[in-house]
């Protein structure tokens, strides 16, 4: 049985469920109103917003670096390497024997001596004494010649008197002979006169013989005098050789002797080299030899004019030194092992200034001025593709152009065919270029290597 309390509870529950239904519909209505208002506001904003301006987008190509090429007629420059050596190297030797009594205070390895400078002195006393002795002998022989000359004059005067006396005695003998034939004088008188004539005749003959001998004595004395003069020249030469001087502008490469040392003729004293003539022997490969200017007689002398110019360059981490030179000669044949052409570059008057001396043993680069080739285009190596073509910009578009390469040298390429005067050739570009591609250009300078 339901009690009264249970009936009252069920009645209250039914009343609460009936009151919650209007509250739910009220919430739904509110949400719907908010959504509708939001949609209306959004529509109004869409309709009233400003329209964006339309911009035209230009399709621009990549930016490339170009150079404007010009025809040129350069001399081919052949770059090779070699070691500097002196064109004249000499070992100073003693030409006489003796003790070294003096040396130049600066006589040390590497020191420069101008031509004629004093270097070494060998004890000159013995050689000086010999010169004095021979000079005395010459004076003695000269005095003997003077005495013989005076004797000749005396003999000539005596002969003149003797000839007069002989003539008188002959006349007297003839007269006595005539008288004896007439029996006027005795035979004894005739014999006496004849004896006087014969004695006078013998005396005259002796004088004449003495005069003839005087000629031979003079010849002998002159020969002796000439011999002594030759010995004197030799003695003076030996005396001069006691003092050794620089035969040319030189440096001491090697010092061999010291003061006080006794040397024999032929003993080495020092090794020197001529600083006025420096040479560099280089080897030219066949691929580069075709650009050389060969003259007649194996000398690099084009058309008989000035010798082929060259520049010798010595590089260090801190500076670069250079000297002007010329090709002096070409060796007689190519090297069999290396198949290269040896030639010699010479540097004249390589005076050893303190700031830039050129010394033997320097490893240098040599730039030789070769043949002149007309109507070429010179491009940087980076402008030429591996398939021997170039990119030319014409009216903002790329044109792939095949070219004929004459020579590659360092960072530059000589083009014989395929280029035109004033064309713009691409040197650097991003990415990949193709025929007909639109590009933007930026002209850059191109520093050409001038002939040295």
Number of C-alpha atoms within 10 A of each C-alpha: 4 6 7 8 8 10 10 10 10 10 10 10 10 10 10 10 9 9 9 10 10 9 9 9 10 10 10 10 10 10 11 11 10 11 11 11 12 12 11 11 12 12 11 11 11 9 10 9 8 8 7 6 6 6 6 6 6 6 6 9 13 14 14 19 18 24 22 17 18 16 16 14 12 20 18 24 22 21 17 17 17 19 16 22 22 22 18 15 16 15 15 19 16 23 17 20 18 21 17 21 16 16 19 13 9 13 18 16 15 15 13 23 23 16 13 12 16 19 17 24 21 26 19 19 12 11 21 16 13 18 20 14 14 20 15 13 16 20 12 13 18 15 12 16 19 13 13 17 16 12 15 19 13 13 19 16 12 15 20 13 13 20 17 13 18 21 15 14 21 19 14 17 22 16 13 22 21 14 14 16 11 9 10 11 14 13 14 10 14 19 14 12 21 19 14 17 22 15 14 21 18 14 18 21 15 14 20 17 12 16 19 12 12 17 14 11 16 18 12 13 17 17 13 15 20 14 13 19 16 13 16 20 14 15 21 18 14 19 21 16 19 25 18 19 18 20 17 17 21 27 23 20 19 15 16 14 16 15 14 14 12 15 19 14 11 12 17 16 17 22 18 27 24 26 28 17 19 23 23 26 21 22 19 22 16 12 9 18 15 14 19 20 19 18 15 10 9 13 18 26 20 16 11 10 9 10 18 22 20 24 22 27 17 15 13 7 5 5 7 10 14 16 16 17 24 23 23 18 18 19 14 10 11 17 13 8 6 10 13 18 19 17 22 18 28 26 24 16 13 20 18 18 9 7 7 13 14 23 17 17 12 15 17 20 19 27 23 26 23 24 18 14 15 12 13 20 22 23 24 18 16 14 22 21 14 9 8 14 16 23 23 24 22 14 9 14 18 20 18 16 14 16 17 13 17 13 16 14 14 9 11 17 20 21 21 18 14 14 22 13 11 11 15 20 26 23 22 16 15 9 6 7 16 11 12 13 14 19 19 14 20 12 14 14 9 14 8 11 11 9 17 15
